[in-house]
Amino acid sequence: MVVECMPTKYRDNSNNIINAGFPLGELYAGVGCMILMPQLREQGQWRSMCLWSSIPALLAFPFAIWLQHESPRFLLVQNRREELTDLIKSWRPEERDLQLDAPKDLDSPTGVRERFMRIFAPDMLATTVCLSYCCLVANFTFYGQSYMSAQAFAEIAKPTDTMSAAAQLTVSASFEFPGALISMLLVAYAPWGFNTSLSGFLSVNAFLAMALITLDLDLQAWYVPATYLIRMSSQGLFLFVYVVVGTAFPTVVRNTGVGFCFAIGRMGSIIAPIVFESTTTEEHHEVFIALTASLALAGALMVQWLPEDMKGKPLGEGSATVATEATPFAKGAAGA
């Protein structure tokens, strides 16, 4: 929604700012663990944690019903002109005679099968495959190391420690904010394109994943900082790849392309705990660590095959210009 509602100038950082809610959620979960499961081993507290986790969604639900609207681009592509006109006038009441230009690809295929065929067409196949894999790596790395750190902090915690295992987990989650900031800075100010930044994030994640081997070497003084750093880098990768995916597909198949990439990515978050439990023991984590690093390194190489870098460019083929120009920021963006 952010991608399609914001003008080019504001699009990427708006996406990043909203995605920065992820580390806020991590901190919220960490505080819940400190209250309900301080050693991360308490039995029977998972129900309380589920209730704790549901509170933000319950609070946000009425605001979503009240404030959320359809994407202007979607309304235009679907030829729902009256709704689009009302929406734009609610943003800019001074517009009295609003002219809506139909996108050139209004008659493009709209069926599910046609959309999937489009994102796997020869000209988009590399983009779909590469970004799907990057989403999978980002999810696998982020949720895999989060799961691993929770297990590790519970294992290495001692009664004499000044911080509980849950407190350690919360502190590590706070390092996700610098990761989100780095992602935003790269989006806004990096002189190179998205593809180079994405490759760099993946390479750094591969290196820091290997640093987690210090857990098996009983080097806790090194393992804890390594955990903090990979939380930072994996959060940056997680947010950055979502910005790239949101700009890579043309309007008429953007929801299909983005949805497909995100769905493949979520497979990474689902399988990461399963792979961890299948490949590790209390003393040995090297297989999981090597797999995480290898996946990230392969992604850094695969990014080189992305056909086009969309940093700072209008949305791809089939974008409906009027929807971007009609946002509340349009006047400032038009003069930029």
TIFIDO-416260 format. One line per field, with one value per residue (C-alpha): x, y, z; residue in three letters. Coordinates in nm, 2 decimals. Layout:
residues N
c1 (X;...)
c2 (Y;...)
c3 (Z;...)
resn (ala;...)
//
This chain:
residues 336
c1 (0.00;0.28;0.46;0.15;0.03;0.36;0.54;0.88;1.06;0.91;0.82;1.12;1.18;0.81;0.82;1.12;0.97;0.66;0.87;1.06;0.76;0.93;1.19;0.93;0.74;1.05;1.11;0.74;0.78;1.11;0.94;0.66;0.93;1.09;0.76;0.62;0.92;1.24;1.46;1.28;1.23;0.91;0.65;0.29;0.35;0.31;-0.07;0.01;0.26;0.00;-0.24;0.03;0.12;-0.24;-0.29;-0.13;-0.34;-0.66;-0.57;-0.48;-0.78;-1.04;-0.79;-0.73;-1.10;-1.14;-0.83;-0.73;-0.83;-0.77;-0.45;-0.52;-0.33;-0.54;-0.86;-0.74;-0.63;-0.97;-1.14;-1.32;-1.31;-1.57;-1.40;-1.06;-1.20;-1.35;-1.03;-0.81;-1.04;-1.04;-0.66;-0.66;-1.00;-0.87;-0.89;-1.22;-1.17;-0.97;-0.86;-0.77;-0.55;-0.61;-0.29;-0.17;-0.20;-0.56;-0.65;-0.36;-0.45;-0.62;-0.68;-0.47;-0.33;-0.24;-0.07;0.14;0.23;0.34;0.57;0.73;0.76;1.12;1.16;1.06;1.18;1.52;1.35;1.09;1.33;1.61;1.39;1.19;1.52;1.64;1.31;1.36;1.72;1.61;1.34;1.55;1.84;1.63;1.40;1.66;1.92;1.63;1.53;1.89;1.97;1.67;1.78;2.14;2.06;1.85;2.13;2.42;2.22;2.35;2.18;2.46;2.41;2.30;2.07;1.81;1.79;1.49;1.67;1.96;1.71;1.55;1.88;1.97;1.64;1.72;2.01;1.75;1.69;2.04;1.98;1.66;1.84;2.12;1.86;1.69;2.02;2.12;1.78;1.80;2.17;2.38;2.53;2.50;2.18;1.96;2.12;2.47;2.33;2.13;2.44;2.63;2.37;2.37;2.75;2.77;2.50;2.70;3.01;2.83;2.65;2.99;3.09;2.81;3.04;3.19;2.90;3.03;3.38;3.26;3.36;3.06;3.24;3.25;2.92;2.70;2.84;2.81;2.45;2.38;2.55;2.37;2.04;2.13;2.24;1.96;1.70;1.86;1.85;1.49;1.37;1.58;1.48;1.11;1.18;1.35;1.06;0.80;0.96;1.05;0.71;0.48;0.15;-0.08;0.11;0.27;0.04;0.10;0.48;0.52;0.28;0.46;0.80;0.67;0.51;0.84;1.01;0.77;0.87;1.21;1.07;0.87;1.15;1.42;1.32;1.26;1.61;1.76;1.61;1.70;2.07;2.18;2.25;2.33;2.70;2.69;2.54;2.79;2.56;2.29;2.54;2.71;2.38;2.27;2.60;2.59;2.24;2.33;2.65;2.46;2.20;2.48;2.60;2.25;2.17;2.41;2.15;1.88;1.80;1.72;1.78;1.47;1.63;1.49;1.29;0.92;0.73;0.77;0.59;0.21;0.24;-0.05;0.11;-0.20;-0.22;0.13;0.08;-0.25;-0.10;-0.08;0.29;0.25;0.32;0.65;0.74;0.66;0.89;1.17)
c2 (0.00;0.24;0.17;0.26;0.56;0.75;0.96;0.84;1.09;0.96;0.60;0.40;0.57;0.57;0.19;0.17;0.38;0.16;-0.16;-0.02;-0.14;-0.48;-0.39;-0.22;-0.55;-0.74;-0.50;-0.54;-0.92;-0.90;-0.69;-0.96;-1.23;-1.03;-1.01;-1.36;-1.58;-1.42;-1.73;-1.84;-2.18;-2.13;-2.40;-2.31;-1.94;-1.96;-1.89;-1.57;-1.47;-1.53;-1.30;-1.04;-1.06;-1.01;-0.67;-0.45;-0.61;-0.56;-0.20;-0.14;-0.31;-0.02;0.23;0.00;-0.02;0.36;0.49;0.23;0.29;0.12;0.20;0.49;0.29;-0.01;0.19;0.34;0.01;-0.14;0.16;0.25;0.62;0.75;0.60;0.73;1.08;1.09;0.96;1.22;1.51;1.40;1.45;1.77;1.95;2.23;2.00;2.10;1.97;1.65;1.47;1.11;0.96;0.59;0.38;0.24;-0.12;-0.09;-0.39;-0.61;-0.96;-0.95;-1.32;-1.51;-1.74;-1.46;-1.26;-1.56;-1.62;-1.25;-1.26;-1.57;-1.44;-1.44;-1.06;-1.09;-1.44;-1.34;-1.06;-1.30;-1.58;-1.37;-1.15;-1.46;-1.62;-1.30;-1.28;-1.64;-1.57;-1.25;-1.44;-1.75;-1.54;-1.30;-1.56;-1.83;-1.63;-1.49;-1.85;-1.95;-1.66;-1.73;-2.09;-1.99;-1.72;-1.97;-2.23;-2.00;-1.81;-1.85;-1.77;-1.52;-1.32;-0.96;-0.99;-1.26;-1.45;-1.25;-0.93;-1.03;-1.11;-0.77;-0.59;-0.78;-0.68;-0.31;-0.35;-0.38;-0.01;0.08;-0.19;-0.01;0.32;0.19;0.06;0.40;0.58;0.34;0.40;0.78;0.87;0.58;0.69;0.33;0.14;-0.10;-0.41;-0.31;-0.24;-0.56;-0.76;-0.59;-0.66;-1.03;-1.05;-0.89;-1.13;-1.43;-1.30;-1.24;-1.57;-1.74;-1.54;-1.72;-2.03;-1.87;-2.02;-2.37;-2.25;-2.14;-1.78;-1.61;-1.27;-1.29;-1.47;-1.20;-0.91;-1.13;-1.19;-0.82;-0.74;-1.00;-0.88;-0.54;-0.66;-0.91;-0.64;-0.41;-0.68;-0.77;-0.42;-0.34;-0.64;-0.55;-0.20;-0.35;-0.61;-0.33;-0.14;-0.43;-0.52;-0.32;-0.20;-0.46;-0.75;-0.58;-0.74;-1.08;-1.04;-0.89;-1.15;-1.44;-1.31;-1.25;-1.60;-1.76;-1.55;-1.66;-2.02;-1.92;-1.80;-2.13;-2.37;-2.19;-2.32;-2.67;-2.67;-2.54;-2.82;-3.08;-2.98;-2.87;-3.00;-2.81;-2.82;-2.81;-2.55;-2.55;-2.70;-2.44;-2.16;-2.28;-2.32;-1.96;-1.82;-2.02;-1.91;-1.54;-1.57;-1.73;-1.45;-1.19;-1.35;-1.40;-1.03;-0.96;-1.11;-0.86;-0.70;-0.34;-0.12;0.09;0.32;0.68;0.58;0.60;0.27;0.03;-0.02;0.02;0.28;0.52;0.86;1.03;0.82;0.93;1.30;1.31;1.22;1.49;1.53;1.57;1.94;1.91;1.60;1.76;2.05;1.82)
c3 (0.00;0.09;-0.24;-0.44;-0.24;-0.21;-0.48;-0.58;-0.36;-0.04;-0.13;-0.01;0.32;0.40;0.35;0.58;0.85;0.86;0.86;1.15;1.35;1.34;1.60;1.81;1.81;1.91;2.20;2.31;2.29;2.49;2.76;2.78;2.82;3.10;3.28;3.21;3.12;3.26;3.21;2.88;3.03;3.24;3.17;3.11;3.03;2.66;2.68;2.87;2.61;2.33;2.51;2.56;2.19;2.08;2.26;1.98;1.71;1.91;1.97;1.60;1.45;1.49;1.35;1.05;0.98;1.03;0.84;0.58;0.22;-0.11;-0.31;-0.56;-0.83;-0.77;-0.80;-1.12;-1.28;-1.18;-1.33;-1.01;-1.10;-0.86;-0.55;-0.67;-0.72;-0.37;-0.22;-0.39;-0.31;0.05;0.04;-0.17;-0.14;-0.36;-0.66;-0.83;-1.19;-1.15;-1.47;-1.44;-1.71;-1.76;-1.75;-2.08;-1.94;-1.81;-2.02;-1.90;-1.78;-1.44;-1.37;-1.12;-1.38;-1.62;-1.34;-1.24;-1.60;-1.62;-1.32;-1.46;-1.81;-1.95;-1.89;-1.52;-1.43;-1.30;-1.08;-0.94;-0.86;-0.72;-0.50;-0.38;-0.28;-0.11;0.09;0.20;0.31;0.50;0.68;0.75;0.88;1.09;1.25;1.26;1.46;1.68;1.76;1.81;2.04;2.26;2.30;2.36;2.62;2.81;2.80;2.91;3.17;3.53;3.86;3.94;3.61;3.65;3.35;3.29;2.96;2.86;2.94;2.72;2.44;2.48;2.47;2.15;2.00;2.06;1.82;1.54;1.55;1.42;1.15;1.05;1.05;0.83;0.59;0.57;0.52;0.23;0.07;0.10;0.06;-0.08;-0.41;-0.55;-0.63;-0.45;-0.59;-0.45;-0.11;-0.10;-0.20;0.07;0.34;0.24;0.25;0.60;0.72;0.59;0.78;1.11;1.09;1.09;1.39;1.59;1.60;1.91;2.10;2.03;2.13;2.47;2.39;2.55;2.56;2.18;2.11;2.28;2.07;1.76;1.84;1.88;1.55;1.35;1.50;1.36;1.02;0.97;1.06;0.80;0.54;0.63;0.58;0.28;0.07;0.13;-0.01;-0.32;-0.38;-0.35;-0.64;-0.87;-1.03;-1.26;-1.12;-1.28;-1.13;-0.83;-0.57;-0.73;-0.75;-0.40;-0.25;-0.41;-0.29;0.06;0.07;-0.03;0.23;0.50;0.42;0.55;0.88;0.91;0.84;1.03;1.38;1.23;1.07;1.39;1.60;1.34;1.30;1.65;2.00;2.31;2.23;1.84;1.62;1.34;1.07;1.12;1.13;0.81;0.64;0.73;0.61;0.29;0.20;0.26;0.05;-0.24;-0.22;-0.24;-0.57;-0.71;-0.67;-0.96;-1.19;-1.11;-1.44;-1.33;-1.03;-0.94;-0.69;-0.73;-1.04;-1.10;-1.05;-1.33;-1.65;-1.61;-1.32;-1.31;-1.27;-1.14;-0.83;-0.73;-0.82;-0.62;-0.29;-0.01;-0.09;-0.46;-0.48;-0.30;-0.50;-0.83;-0.75;-0.64)
resn (met;val;val;glu;cys;met;pro;thr;lys;tyr;arg;asp;asn;ser;asn;asn;ile;ile;asn;ala;gly;phe;pro;leu;gly;glu;leu;tyr;ala;gly;val;gly;cys;met;ile;leu;met;pro;gln;leu;arg;glu;gln;gly;gln;trp;arg;ser;met;cys;leu;trp;ser;ser;ile;pro;ala;leu;leu;ala;phe;pro;phe;ala;ile;trp;leu;gln;his;glu;ser;pro;arg;phe;leu;leu;val;gln;asn;arg;arg;glu;glu;leu;thr;asp;leu;ile;lys;ser;trp;arg;pro;glu;glu;arg;asp;leu;gln;leu;asp;ala;pro;lys;asp;leu;asp;ser;pro;thr;gly;val;arg;glu;arg;phe;met;arg;ile;phe;ala;pro;asp;met;leu;ala;thr;thr;val;cys;leu;ser;tyr;cys;cys;leu;val;ala;asn;phe;thr;phe;tyr;gly;gln;ser;tyr;met;ser;ala;gln;ala;phe;ala;glu;ile;ala;lys;pro;thr;asp;thr;met;ser;ala;ala;ala;gln;leu;thr;val;ser;ala;ser;phe;glu;phe;pro;gly;ala;leu;ile;ser;met;leu;leu;val;ala;tyr;ala;pro;trp;gly;phe;asn;thr;ser;leu;ser;gly;phe;leu;ser;val;asn;ala;phe;leu;ala;met;ala;leu;ile;thr;leu;asp;leu;asp;leu;gln;ala;trp;tyr;val;pro;ala;thr;tyr;leu;ile;arg;met;ser;ser;gln;gly;leu;phe;leu;phe;val;tyr;val;val;val;gly;thr;ala;phe;pro;thr;val;val;arg;asn;thr;gly;val;gly;phe;cys;phe;ala;ile;gly;arg;met;gly;ser;ile;ile;ala;pro;ile;val;phe;glu;ser;thr;thr;thr;glu;glu;his;his;glu;val;phe;ile;ala;leu;thr;ala;ser;leu;ala;leu;ala;gly;ala;leu;met;val;gln;trp;leu;pro;glu;asp;met;lys;gly;lys;pro;leu;gly;glu;gly;ser;ala;thr;val;ala;thr;glu;ala;thr;pro;phe;ala;lys;gly;ala;ala;gly;ala)
//
